[in-house]
Amino acid sequence: MLYKILEIFDRIVQLVLPKDANAVCYVSSPDYTDNAFYMYRHILQNRSNLCHVWLVADISIADRIRKEFDLLSNPDQYNSLLVFKKHSLSGYFRHLRCRNVFHTHGAYSYSRAEAGRNVVNLWHGMPIKCIGRLNLVSPNPRPTFGTLHIATSHLFKYIIAAAFNAPPEKVLVSGLPRCDFLKSGPHKEAARSALLKRLGICGDRKIVLWMPTYRTEDAGSSAGTAAGFRSFLNDMKPETLQKIDGLASVNNCTVVVKLHPYDGLNRVDPPRGLKSIRFINSLEWAKSGAQLYDFIAITDGLISDVSSVLIDYLVTAKPAAILAFDERMYSRDLTIPVDLLRKSGCFHFLGDDVSLQNYFQKVAAVESCGESEDAAMRDLFYDSRLADSCGSILQEIGL
């Protein structure tokens, strides 16, 4: 009943509140990150006379946003910045006044756009795991709203449409704003060094980023795991971590394990005795102030399981691998069968000692993925013809 009342209130306010065509609103989770950040950075550097409005859950980040605005913006373009706490009346009403809104997880779940507003659902990656209406394990009765949604290929266009209960014509095959940055490399050595220094990572070695998804199934009191949670460590043999550490050392690599914010491992000490594997928990990452895709852009290889970052990494042509995923223990349905990922040739499956060794040798040799036999399959996931995601989205909404 309360939700219905809020919906009606929201609709009435939208009808009477004037819209500011020169105001653009951004919302992301975590705050000030992901596709929303990269869209913001693009607009800030390529459009003039706009008021940029950030809604944040943690208002303490406002000072950082203001400082970076001064660094990123050109004074001659006459852009301005406002930061509001999302869960405040001022933030809510300012959001409704913005003609254009970009979000990664939704703005306000009870708010639907009336005439005269563009609400672009940038989401946070192409779903390999079932989300929204496709998630039958924990279905969302109110799929994330957007007047426009985006996808990286025609395959994902229909997956996104089904997940968010949107007509396919409301899904733009544009690519992702965060992947524009991945495509723009090679990146300046000075920027790379500064970012690695901020994270406390040695800069003279190859960097392999390991981004495991989190598990919520009860795992009892398994070693190295917070009680009540599974982690990716539960889905691989205990000795595999030591083997990866050894191969990374031999091939002059540092493996950076960035934990998901919901991963139970954030609450326990990382495994000890590792020389070339560095765990970064969610608190450490937040304190660094680093943008994730700025970091991904300077990596030399990627390891994950069923995370959308695998799809994004295809644009780099660098070695991407799947490790520590047990279909028998995973409770969520997948939009893409693991067998299709395995047969595609786009990803290394690290299931034994030989595959692990081959993968790290490819990273050390800076060996790109083949451009011929796997091209069609890569385009099934991320269309290689997509060049300027931010520009395509802005053109679609007339900004």
N, C-alpha and C positions, 0 to 999 in steps of 0.2 A: 504493500500500500504506500509506504514511504517513497519507494522507488518511482511509482506512478505519479505521485504528487510532484516529485522533483522533475520528472520528465515534462509534465504539464507546465510547471513554473519555468523551466528552461525554454520551452517553446514560446511562451508568452514574452519572456525577456528578449529573446532573439528577434521577435517580430517588432518590438518597440525600440530596441537599442540601435542607434546608428552604427554603421560599419565604417571602419577606417581602411580605405583602400591602400594606404601607405604603411600599414602596420602588419607585421608578420610574427606569428607566434610559434614557439618551438617547445616541445615537451619530450623528454626521453627518460628511460629507466635503464641504468642509473642516470642521475642528473647530468645534463650537459655532455652527452656522449653519443656514440653510434651514428646512424644515418642522419639523425636530426642535427648533430653537430656538423657533419660534413656538408649537409645542405646549407646550414647557417653560414659556414665559412665561405662557401661558393657565392651565396647571395650577397654577403657582406663585401666581398671583393669584386663583384661584378654588377651590382645594382646601386643606385644612388637614391638619396632622399627617402629612406625607409626607416621606420622605427622597429627595431628588433626586440621582441618581447620573449624572455625566457621564463618559463614556469618551472620551479624546482621544489622538490620535497624538502631538501635541507637548505635553508636560506643562508647558511654559513658559506656556501660556495659562491655567493653573489660577488664577493670581493675578487675572487679569482676570475670570474667571468668578465667583470669590469676591467681588470688589468689586461686580460688577453684581448679584449675589444680594442683597447688603445694600441696594442701591437699589431692586430690583424687588419684594422680598418684604415682607410685612406681619408684623412681630414677633408680632402677636396670633394669627396663623394657625399658629404653631409648626412651620414647615417647616424642614428642615435640608438641607445640601448636602455631597456628597462628590465629589471629582474623582480619577480614576485614569488612569494611562497604559493605553491600550487593550491594547497588547502586553506585558502583565505578568500574572503569575498572580493577583495581587490584583484587577486589573481584570476578568479573565476570571471568577473565582469570584464576585465581587460582582455581575456581570452575570447570572449564573445564579441568584442568590438573589432577584433582582427579579421580582415577579409580573408587572409590566408593562414592556415594552421598546418604545421608539420609535426607528426608524433610517431613514436616507435612502438608504443604499447597502448595507445589511446590517451585522451586527455581526461575527460570526465565520462564515466560509463553511462550516465543517464542523459548525456547531451548529444543530440543529433542536429546536424546543420540544417537550418532553414534556407530559403532562397538568399542568394547573394554571398555565400561563404564557400570557400574551398577548404576541405579538411582532408589532407593527404596522409594516408596510412603508409608510412615508410617501413613499418614493422622492424624486425631486427634480424633479417636474414630469411632465405628461402627454407621453408620447413621440410626437413627430412623426418622429424617426429610429427605426428598428427597434432594439430592445434585447432582451436576454435571449434567449429561444428564437426570437424573430422575426428576430434578427440573423444572417443566413446568411453574412455576410462573415467575421465572427469570432464564431461561436456560443459561448455560455456553457453549458458542460455542467452547471453547478450554478446554476440561476437563484436570484436573491436570495430568501431565505426570509421568509415571514410567515404567521402564523395569520390575519391580516387584511391586506388591501391596500385602497387607496383610489383613487377616481377622481372626475373632475369632471363626468361625464355618462355616459349609458348606452352611447354609442359607445365611450368610453374604458374603460368597465367591461370590455368584452370584449377590447379590446386589451391591457389590463393583465393580465387572466386568462390570455390566450395567452402573453404575454411572460414571465410568472413561473410558468407551468405550474400555475396555481391554478384551482380550481372557481369559476365566476362567482359563486356564492353567498358566496364568501369575499372578494369585492370590494365594498366599501361605496361607494355614490355619495354622497359627503359634501362634495366640494370639498376644497381644500387649506388647511392651517393658515396658511400664509404669505399666502394670499389673503384671509383674514379681515381682516388688517391693511390690505390695499389697499382693502377695502370700507368701512373705518371712517372714511375721510377726510371733510371736509377736515382736514388735520393742523395742529397749532399752529405759528404762524409762528416762535416762539422755537425750537422743536425743529428746524424746517427750517433756520433760520439757523445753528444750532449744527452741524448735520450738514454743511452746505455749507462752513462755515468749517473743519471738521475735514478735509475733502477738498481745501481750497484752491480752491473754486469761487465765482465771483462770485454773490451772492445776489439781485441786482436784475434778472436776466434769466430768460427761460423756459429750462427745462432739458429737453433731449432726450437720452435715454439710448440709446446704440448698443451692443448686445450681440451681436457676431458669434460664431457657433460656430467651433470650430477645425477645421482641415483637417490631415490627416497625409500626404497624397500628396506625392511628391517634386516640387519645383518648381525644382530646380536652384539657380541663384543669382539669382533674380528680385530686382529692386530693392526694398528695404524689407522683405525677408523673410529670416528665418534660413535658412541653407542646409539643404536637405533637407525644407523644410516649405512647404506652400501656406498662404496666409492669405486672408481675405476681400478683401484688396486685389488679389489675383490674379484675382478674379471680377468686377471692374468696370473700366471704362475709367480710365486714369490721371488724366484731367481731372475725373472725377466728384467726387473728394475736394475739389478746389478749388472746384467749383460748390456743393457742400454748405456749405463754409466761407463762401462769399459769401452764400448764402441765409440762413444762420444769422445772420450779421452784420446783414443788412438787416432781419430779423424779430426782432432783439433776443433771439436764442437762443444758448445755449451747448450744443454737442453733446459729450457725455461718452462717450468710447469706453472701455468697461470690457472689458479683454481677458480671455478665458477662461484659467484657470490653465495649460492645456496649449498655448496658442497660441505659436507660434514667435516672434511679435513681442515677447513678453516679454523676449527676449534681445537685441534690437536697439534702437537709438534710434528714436523715433517720427518720422514725416515732419515736415519743418520748414516754416516759413513760414506756418503756419496761425494765424489770429487767433481763431477761434471754435470750434475743435475741440480738445478736451483728451483726450489718451490717458492712461489710468490702468492701469499693468501690475499683475500679480497681487501682487507684493511691496508696491507702494505701497498697494494696497487692504487687504492684510492688516495693514500697519502702522497704517492709519487706525482699525482696530477697528470700522468701520461694518458694520451689518447690511444686506445687499443690499436686502431688501424694505422696510426703513425708507427707503432711498434711492429705490427705485422708486415708493413711495407719494407722494413729493413732486415727481416728474417731471411734465412736461406733454406728453410724447410719447415713443414708443419706436420704435426701428429694430432689426431683427434679420434672420435669414434662416430657418433651420428649427429654431429654438430653442423649447423649451416655454414660455419666458417670454411668447411671443406669446399663448398660450392664457390664461395668467394675466392678462395685461393687459386682456383683454376685460371683466373685472369693473369696470374703472375708467371705461369708455366714452370714454377719451381716444384720440387718433389713434395707431394702431399701423401700422407699415410693414415691408415686406419688401424687402431690398436686398442685392445682391452674392451671389446664389445661382445657380450654374450647374449645372443638373441633369446636364449632359454630363460634368462633371468630378467630381461627387460620387460617392463609392464606396459609401456606405451606402444601403440601401433605406429608403423612407419608409412610415410607417403610413397617412399621409393624402396622397393625390396633391396635388402643388402646384397643379394645375388646380382642385381643389376649394377650396383656400385662396383662389385668385385669383377664382373665381366667387362666393365666399361674400359678398363685399362687406364683410366684417369688417376687411379689411386693405388698406392702400394698397400698390400695387406701384410701386416707384420705378425705372422703367425708362428714363425720358427726362426732358428738362428741364422739361416741363410738369407731370409728376407730382411731381417734386421741388418745384417752386414751389408747387403746390397744397397739398402736404403741410405745408410750413413756414408757409404762410398759415393753415392750419387750426390749427396749434399756436399761432401768435401770437394768433389770435382766440379761443382756448380753446373750440374748436368740438368738441362731443361727437359721437360716432357716432350715426347715426339709430336711433331706438328702434322703428321699425315694420317696414320691409322686411327688415332683417337680423336681427330678433329670433330667429326660428326657427333660423337658421343659427348664431347665437351660442350658442343653447341646445344645439345639436348638439355643440359643443366644451366649453362650460362652462355648466351649467344655472343660469339666473338665479334659480331658486327656492331654491337652496342658500344659507342665511343664516349658519349657525354651524357651520363645519366642525369646529372643535375640540370643541364640545359634542356634535355627532353622533357623533364617534369615541369620545369618552369614554362616552357612553351605550351604545354598541354593546358595549364591553368591560366595562361595569359599574364604571367608576372615577368 
